[in-house]
Amino acid sequence: MGHQPFQGERKVAFVVGGKAQFRPRLQDPGELIQHFHLQEPALVVPGLGPGVGKQQKEAAKAGIGQVFDDLPRIAFIEPNSVQRRFIEFCQYLGDTHLLGLLLELEATSLSGLGQYDDALGAAEEASELLRMTGDDTRLETASSLASSLALLSIRLNDTIGVADETVPPVTEAVDTYRELTATDPSYRLNLASALDIQSNRWSDVGRHEESVTASLESVELFRQLAEANDEEARVLLPATLNNLSIHLERVGRTHESLTAIEEAIAIYRGMTGQAHLASLALSLNNLAIRLAALERRDEGLAAAQEAVALDRTLTAADPDHAEQLATALHTLSAQLSKQGHDEAALAPLEEAAETYRRLAGERPAIFKPKMAATLGSLGTRLGKLGRLAEALAAGDAAVAIRRELVSVHWD
């Protein structure tokens, strides 16, 4: 039972069109203003009276637009209030395009709250609605559908884990964004993000050469945009480099893999504030694995220790960060073992196994495979220390989980 450290895929934030997508739907509020005059009085200017006179119309239009601008933020705070009212009213109006966009936001909100099955349902409904939208808005909805499909691939991965079903949605998204970018270069950021997602899905299903090809193109697009002073691309570039490093390592291009992850870390270290620290920790974990593969073990151990320290701090502030801490602990154990510190390697691995056990109770499809791998590694560590009964128990537990996973797959 060999010890194979986990590598952290960074999920690049795939940005829904936001204001640009919602604004065209607000050109003539009509019934929408009358509805919000009754349902959302805060959007109605005091003293103007009811109805849709010119002043009231302009005020309500601006107010509704502001709420749409705020939806991604509001969604995480009150996912069932403001956002749900918009969804219900779009159903009343029969506006399938706007309803699809709102369901897409709801899917992202639910995922952020850990409600993965509900998030998948909303994402699937959003894609279906956007595909149904009439030909009269085909150009507008092409981008909306593409973003919905890219996000559907992420939601599927969150819910069912590694599976062939996660690939077709993002592949269609990439193809659509290629067509859009050919006529409108402003879609390059969307194409870069979709390619990054596609590279991760290709890697998941073992198509590593395709994964590298997609990832290299994604990095190049992000780099071009960052050099042109696109702030969003500048922020997303190191996450994409992190993923490229993983994909390159899986096809044996170890030195190029190390170069990519070192560049990602250098960018993160140059950032200010706290928002990037989780990404920095994840990249340090992957750096530790790259360095160990090149026999630079002292540097690998230092990187693993820094990653664990950062992840502990982040998990103390947000328990949802525990998954990444478990990944870092698994890597730290591997680095300690490579230097002959088998006793010291045991504690982080036991902590990682316990964390995965808890997480597997909440999302078995995602975490049972990691729990099995960690228990297998734990059995190896215990065996080297002569604790044979405990080693056998850990190994048996790992085999039992793998048998269960195979059974579920074939059923």
N, C-alpha and C positions, 0 to 999 in steps of 0.2 A: 504494500500500500504506500505508494510514493507520496511525497508532499508537494502538491502543486499549488502555489500561491494564487490567490484570486487577483485579477487586475480590474481596476475600477474604470468602467466606461462612464465618461462624462456625458450626460444627456444635455446636448445643446438646447437652449431655450428656443423653441420654434415659435416665432412671434406671429400671432394672428394679425391680419391686416390692420386691426384696430380702427383708428379714426378714419383712415382712408376707405375702409370697407363700409363702415356704418354711415358716414356722412352722405353718400349718394342716396340713401334711403330716407333722408330727412328733408328733402327739398320742398315737399308740400305736405306738412303734417296733417291737415284735414281732421279726420276722425281721431287721430292720435292726440291732438291738442284737446279736443272735447273730452276724450277719455281721461287724460291726465288732469284736466281741470277738475274732474270729479274725484279721481283716485289719488292724485299726487298734488295737493294744493300748494305745496312748497314750490312747484314749478310755475305757478300762476302769479303774475305781478299784481300785488294788492292795488285796489282802487280802479282797475281797468274794467272790472265787471265781467260777467260770464260771456260766453260766445267766442267767436273766432274773428273778431275785428282785426284790422291790420296791426295795431300795436300789440294786442294780445298774441296774435299769431307769431310775430317776430320774437316776442319775449319767450313764449312757450317753445318755439323752435330752438332758441339758444339754450333754454333750460334743459330740454330733452337731450340736445346734443351733448351738454356737459355730463349728464348722467351716463350716456353711452360712452363718453371718454373715460369715465370713472369705473365702468363696469368691471374690468379686470381686477381693479383694486377692491371694489365693493364686494365682488363675488367671494373673496376669501374671508370677508368679515361677516356678511349676511347673505350666504348663498341661496337662501330660500325666501328672501323678501323682495328687494328691488328687482333683482335679476328675474325671479320667478314671475313677477307682474309683467315684465316686458314679454316674457315667453308666452304667457297666457293671452296677452293682448295681440301678439303676432298670430297666434292660433285663431283668434277671433277675426282678424283682418284677412287671414288666408295668405299672408306674405311668407311663402316658403323659403325665400332666400334669407331674409332677415331672421326668420325663426331658426334656420340652419346655423347661422352665425352665432346666435345666442346659445343654442344647444352646444355648440363647439366650446364656447366660453364656460358653460356649465360643466362640461366634461373635464376641462382643465381645473375648475374649482373643486369638483368632487375628488379628483385625483390628489390635489394638494391637501385635501382633508382626509386622505386615506380610504376613501369610499370607492375602491377600484372597480368593483362590479358595476355599480351605478354609473361611474365615469365611462366605462366601456359602452354601456347601453346608450348613453347620451351621445357619445362619439359616433356610434353606428347610425343612430337616427339622424344626426347632423349630416353625415355623408350621404345618406339616402335622400334626404330632402334637397340638398344642394345638387345632387345628380338629377333630380326631378325638375329643377327650375327650368322654365321655358326658354326657347331659343332666342327670345327677344332680349334676354340679358346674358347670352352665352359668354361674351367676352368678360363681362364683370364676374360671372360665377365661375369661370374657369380657374381663376386664382383662388376663389373661396373654396371650391371643391378640392383643389390641390392641397391647400393648407389643411383642410379637414381630413384628407386621406393620410397625409404625413402624421398628423396627430393621432389618427386612428391606429396607425402602426405602433405608436408609442403606447397607447392605451391597451392594445392587444398584448404587447410585451409585458406591461405592468401586471396583466391579469392572468395570462396563460403561460408566460415565460417564453423559453426558446421553442419556436414552432414555425413551420413553413408558412402558416397563415399570416404571419406578420410582414412578409415580404411584398406581396402584390400591391397593397395599398400605397406604400411609399414608392414603389417602382413607378406606379401610375403618376404619383405626385411629381417625381423627378422628370418624367417624360413631358408632363404638362408644363412645368416651369421652364424646361428647355425651349419649348415652343414659344412661351410668353417672352422669355429673355431674348430670343432672336429678333423680336420686334420692339421690345421695350427693356433696355438694360437695367431699369430700376428693379427688376425682379431677380437680379443676381444674388442678393442676400437670401431670398427665399430658396433659390436653387441651391446655394451653398449649404443651407441648413438641411434641406431635404436630402442632399447627397450624404451629409454626415450621418443622418438617421439611416439611410440606405446602407451605408458602409457597416454600421453596427449590426443591422439585420442580416446582411450577407455573412458577416463573421459568425453570428449566432448559429447559422445553419451550415457552417463549415466551408463556405465558398470564399476562401481567404484571398485569392488573387483578385476577384471582383471587388472584395472589400477594400483592398489596398488602392485599386484604381479609383473607386468612388471617393475614398478619403483623400487621396492626393489632389483630386480635382476640387474637392471642398476646401481644403487648406489653401490652394492657390487662389480661389475666388475670394475667400475671407482676407487673404493677405493683400490682394489687389485693392479691395475695398478699404481695408485699414490704412494702406498707404495713401489712399485718396481722402483720408480724414473722416471715414465713416466710423463714428464712435461705437455704434452697435457691433460692427464687424471687429473692431479692435478688442472689444470685451469678449467676443465669442471665439476669436482666433485661438487662444491658448487651450480652450476646451477641445477644439477640433484637433490641435496638435497632440494632445493627450491621447485621443482616440487613434490618430494616425500611428503613434508610437506602438500601441497595442497591436494594430493590424500588421505593421511591418515586422514586429517580433514574431508573429505567428507564421510568417513565410520565411523566417530565417535571416531577415535583414537587420541584424542586431545593432550594428554600429549606426545605421540610419535611424533606427528606433530610439537609440540613446540621444542622438542629436535632436530629434523632435521633442522628446520629453524635457530635455535640458532647456530648449527654447521656451517651451510652455512655462516652466518654472521661473525662468528669468522674467518673463512678462508678468506673471502673477506677483513676483517679489517687487516689481516696480509699481504695482497698483497701491492706491491708498484706501483707507477704510477697512471694513470687516467683511464685506459681502463676498469677497473672493476667497476667503480662508478655507472653506470646505473644498473648493476646487484645488487650491494649493496643496492641501493635505492629500487629496486623491492622487495628484500628480507626483507627490513625494513618494507615495506608496509604489507607484509604477516605476519611478526612478530607482528605488531600492531593488526591484526585480531585475531591471536592465543591468544595473551595476554588478549584481551577483552573477548574472549570466556571463559577464566579462571578467569574472574572478576578482573584481574590485570590492572585496567583501567588507572591509572596514568602512568604506564610503557607503556601501549598501546598507549596513547596519545603522549607520548614523542617519541616513535618510528615513529608514523605517521607524527609528525611535522618534524622529521629529514628527513624522506623520501621526503616530499614535498619540503623542502629546497634544498635537493640535486637535485631533479627533476627540480626545477625552474632554477637552475644554468645550468643544462645540456640542458634544452629547450632553454635558452637564447643563447647558443652556437650552438644548432642544433634544429630548429623548428620541425623536424621530431620526436623529443622526446616527443611531446605534448601528445600523447596517454598515455604514462606512467604517465605523470604529472596529467592527468585527473583521472586516476585510483587512484593515491595517494590522490588527492583532495577529491574524493568520500569517501575514507577510513577515512581521517581526519575529514570530516563532521560527519561520523558515530561515531567516538570516542568522538567528542565534544558533540554530542547529548546524548550519553550514560551518560555523566557527567552532563546533564541538561543544557548545554550551547546552547540552540536552536537558539538563535539569532546569535551567533558566527558560528554555524554550517551551516547557510544559505549561506554565501558568497562563501565558497569553493565548495558547491554543485552547485550553480549558474554558477560558472566558469567552473566546470566539464561539466555541461549540454551544455554550449555554445561551449566548445571544441568538444564535441561529435557531436553536430549539424554540425559544420564545417567539421569534419572528415567523417560524414555520407554522406555529399555531394560528397565526393571523392570515398568512399568505403561503399556503403549502406549495403551490406550483412554482413559486419563485425561490423559496428558501429551503425546501427539503433537499434539493440537490446539493446546495452549499453545506447544509448540515451533514449530509452523508460524507462529502469530501473531507470536512473538518474532522469528523469522527474517525475516518480512515487514517488521516494524518496523526490524530491523537493516539490511535492504536500503535502506529509505527514508533512514535516518541516513547510511549510507555514500554514497548517491547525492548527498545534500546537501553532502557533503564532497568531492565530485568523484572518489571512489574507485569508478569505474563498473564495473570488472571484478568487484570484490568485491561490489558492490551487486547485480549481475546474478547472481552465484553464490548469494548469500543468497536472492534472490527465487526463483530456480529451485528451490532446495532446499525453500523453503516451498510452492511450487506442487506439487512432487513428493509431498510429505507429504499435501497436501490431496487430490490425485488418489487416493492410496492410501486415505485415509480414506473418500472417496466410494465407491471400489470395494468396500471391506470392508462399508460400509453397505448397498449394493445387492445384494451377494452374500448 
